[in-house]
């Protein structure tokens, strides 16, 4: 989290601390039409069954802070909301999609006695705007943090073996003569001979 020296500016131009709320959600349907006033009134109830957990932070002007967040097993997205004195458009929140292969990658690293990979959520506050998410926003000084941010690739899908389809029977070739059966004469049958007229008896 990186906060400018001009953050959450008040009426007289002075900077103020900014309260941040990090919501863990199991889905995105509640994010389609997010409204700041509705969130202030309803809080986590606004997210319904998708709500899992929340954590509050305070961003002070001219500071760089790093923290760790333990994800709930069913968490698929994070929503970070900044409570600014003045709200500008949609610059009061950012979202982050939890990598699908994160839990498996961390479990495998632990089993192999290796440090588990840790992805990062970047947060930057400038004036009355919150930017960030899964990628560092412009002007964000990653070198100021002693953190190695891992990129978690989605798990590879196993290729399904294609079932062999039975071959279609070939249509018979009508121009091809059938195979000869032993003892069978396939020559064209001859017309029977006409019976000879009986000879007259002698006198």
C-alpha positions in Angstrom: 0.0 0.0 0.0 1.5 3.3 -1.1 0.0 6.6 0.0 0.9 10.0 -1.5 1.7 13.1 0.5 -1.6 14.4 -1.0 -4.2 11.9 0.1 -7.8 12.2 1.1 -7.5 16.0 0.8 -9.7 18.1 3.0 -11.4 21.5 2.6 -8.2 23.4 3.4 -6.0 21.3 1.2 -4.5 19.2 4.0 -4.1 15.4 3.7 -6.0 13.1 6.0 -5.6 9.4 6.9 -7.8 7.1 4.7 -9.8 4.2 6.1 -9.7 1.1 3.9 -11.9 -1.9 4.1 -10.9 -5.2 2.5 -13.8 -7.5 1.8 -13.4 -11.2 0.9 -16.1 -12.4 -1.4 -17.2 -15.7 -2.9 -18.5 -14.4 -6.2 -18.9 -11.2 -8.2 -22.7 -10.7 -8.7 -22.7 -8.1 -5.9 -20.0 -6.1 -7.7 -21.9 -5.5 -10.9 -23.7 -2.4 -9.6 -21.6 -1.3 -6.6 -22.9 1.9 -5.0 -20.9 3.8 -2.4 -24.0 5.1 -0.5 -25.6 1.7 -0.4 -22.4 0.2 1.0 -22.2 2.8 3.7 -25.8 2.1 4.7 -25.8 -1.7 4.5 -22.2 -2.7 5.0 -21.4 -6.3 4.4 -25.1 -7.1 4.1 -25.0 -5.7 0.6 -23.0 -8.7 -0.5 -25.5 -11.3 0.7 -24.3 -14.9 0.7 -21.1 -13.9 -1.1 -19.7 -12.1 1.9 -17.0 -14.1 3.7 -14.9 -11.6 5.8 -13.6 -8.1 6.1 -10.5 -6.3 7.4 -10.1 -2.6 8.1 -6.8 -0.7 7.5 -5.7 2.9 7.8 -3.5 4.5 5.1 -1.5 7.5 6.4 -0.2 10.2 4.0 3.4 9.7 2.7 3.7 6.1 3.8 4.5 2.7 2.3 3.0 -0.2 4.2 3.0 -3.9 3.6 0.7 -6.4 5.3 -0.5 -10.0 4.9 -4.0 -11.2 4.5 -5.1 -14.8 5.2 -7.7 -15.8 2.6 -10.8 -17.7 3.4 -11.0 -21.1 1.6 -14.0 -20.0 -0.6 -12.7 -16.5 -1.4 -12.6 -15.8 -5.1 -12.4 -12.0 -5.1 -11.2 -9.2 -2.9 -12.9 -5.8 -2.8 -10.9 -2.9 -1.3 -12.9 0.2 -0.5 -11.5 3.6 0.4 -13.6 5.9 2.6 -12.6 9.3 1.0 -13.9 12.6 2.2 -14.8 13.2 -1.5 -15.9 10.4 -3.8 -14.8 10.6 -7.5 -16.6 8.3 -9.9 -15.6 4.7 -9.3 -12.1 5.6 -8.0 -13.1 4.7 -4.4 -12.6 1.0 -4.8 -10.5 -1.7 -6.6 -11.1 -5.4 -7.1 -8.8 -8.4 -7.2 -9.4 -11.9 -8.5 -7.8 -14.6 -6.4 -5.8 -16.9 -8.7 -7.5 -20.3 -9.1 -4.3 -22.3 -8.6 -3.2 -20.4 -5.5 -4.2 -22.9 -2.8 -2.8 -25.9 -4.7 0.5 -24.1 -5.5 1.0 -23.1 -1.8 0.1 -26.6 -0.6 2.6 -28.2 -3.0 5.3 -25.8 -2.0 4.7 -26.6 1.7 4.8 -30.3 1.0 8.1 -29.8 -0.8 9.5 -27.9 2.2 9.7 -24.7 0.1 8.4 -21.2 0.8 4.8 -20.9 -0.5 4.3 -18.4 -3.4 2.6 -15.2 -2.4 0.8 -13.0 -4.9 0.4 -9.3 -4.2 -2.5 -6.9 -4.2 -1.3 -3.4 -5.0 -2.9 -0.3 -3.5 -2.1 3.3 -4.3 -3.8 6.4 -3.0 -3.3 9.7 -4.7 -5.7 12.6 -3.8 -9.2 11.1 -3.6 -8.4 8.1 -5.9 -7.6 4.5 -5.1 -5.9 2.5 -7.8 -4.3 -1.0 -8.1 -5.5 -4.6 -7.9 -3.5 -7.4 -9.4 -1.0 -5.2 -11.1 1.0 -2.3 -9.9 -0.5 1.1 -11.0 1.6 3.7 -12.8 4.0 5.4 -10.4 3.9 2.6 -7.9 7.4 2.0 -6.5 7.6 -1.7 -6.1 11.3 -1.5 -5.0 10.3 0.3 -1.8 8.8 -3.0 -0.5 10.7 -6.1 0.6 8.3 -8.4 -1.1 8.6 -11.0 -3.9 5.3 -11.1 -5.6 4.5 -14.4 -7.3 2.5 -14.9 -10.4 0.2 -17.9 -10.0 -0.7 -19.5 -13.3 -4.1 -21.2 -13.6 -4.0 -25.0 -13.2 -3.6 -26.9 -16.4 -6.7 -28.7 -17.6 -6.3 -32.4 -18.1 -6.9 -33.4 -21.7 -9.8 -35.7 -22.0 -9.1 -38.8 -24.0 -11.2 -38.8 -27.1 -13.4 -41.9 -27.4 -12.8 -43.6 -30.7 -16.0 -43.6 -32.7 -17.0 -46.8 -34.5 -16.1 -46.7 -38.1 -19.1 -46.3 -40.4 -19.7 -49.3 -42.6 -18.7 -48.6 -46.2 -21.5 -48.5 -48.8 -21.3 -51.5 -51.1 -19.8 -51.0 -54.5 -22.5 -52.1 -56.9 -20.1 -52.3 -59.8 -17.9 -54.8 -58.0 -18.7 -58.5 -58.5 -19.2 -60.5 -55.3 -16.5 -63.0 -54.4 -16.7 -66.4 -56.0 -17.9 -69.2 -53.8 -16.1 -72.5 -54.3 -18.1 -74.9 -56.5 -20.3 -72.2 -57.7 -20.4 -71.3 -61.4 -21.0 -67.6 -61.7 -21.2 -67.7 -65.5 -24.5 -66.6 -67.0 -27.0 -69.5 -67.1 -27.7 -70.8 -70.5 -31.2 -71.1 -71.9 -32.4 -74.7 -71.8 -32.4 -76.6 -75.2 -35.7 -76.9 -77.0 -37.0 -80.5 -76.8 -36.5 -82.3 -80.1 -39.7 -83.3 -82.0 -40.5 -86.9 -81.6 -39.6 -89.0 -84.7 -42.4 -90.6 -86.6 -42.8 -94.4 -86.2 -41.8 -96.4 -89.4 -44.5 -98.0 -91.5 
